[in-house]
Amino acid sequence: MKSHAMTTDFKQRYLSEFEVVATSNLEGKSIIGAELISLGGRELRSVRRHGIKLAYSPDLTLQGGDKLTFACSSPHVVK
């Protein structure tokens, strides 16, 4: 019988939520146009509008008040 050493590599993920301000340069841009697909180790996980989670699409146009949730590992947490 062979014995296998077992290693576990747990990577803690952190979530951050940001709101699109109505007068910001993000309003009216698509997710891809705003370059929010991948931000150096941060990943866009969801977009909520008026409390409703929207179906993800790179072409989704952002509106003021949208809440964007990003996930990242500990080295990418902004202090």
Long-range contacts (C-beta under 8 A, 24 or more apart in sequence): 11-73, 12-73, 12-74, 13-71, 13-72, 13-73, 14-71, 14-72, 14-73, 14-74, 14-77, 15-45, 15-69, 15-70, 15-71, 16-42, 16-69, 16-70, 16-72, 16-77, 16-78, 17-67, 17-68, 17-69, 17-70, 18-67, 18-68, 18-70, 19-65, 19-66, 19-67, 19-68, 20-62, 20-63, 20-64, 20-65, 20-66, 20-67, 20-68, 21-64, 22-64, 22-65, 23-64, 24-64, 26-62, 27-62, 27-63, 27-64, 28-61, 28-62, 28-63, 29-61, 29-62, 30-58, 30-59, 30-60, 30-61, 30-62, 31-57, 31-58, 31-59, 31-60, 31-62, 32-58, 32-59, 34-62, 36-68, 39-70, 40-76, 41-72, 41-73, 41-75, 41-76, 42-70, 42-71, 42-72, 42-76, 43-70, 43-71, 43-72, 44-68, 44-69, 44-70, 45-69, 45-70, 45-71
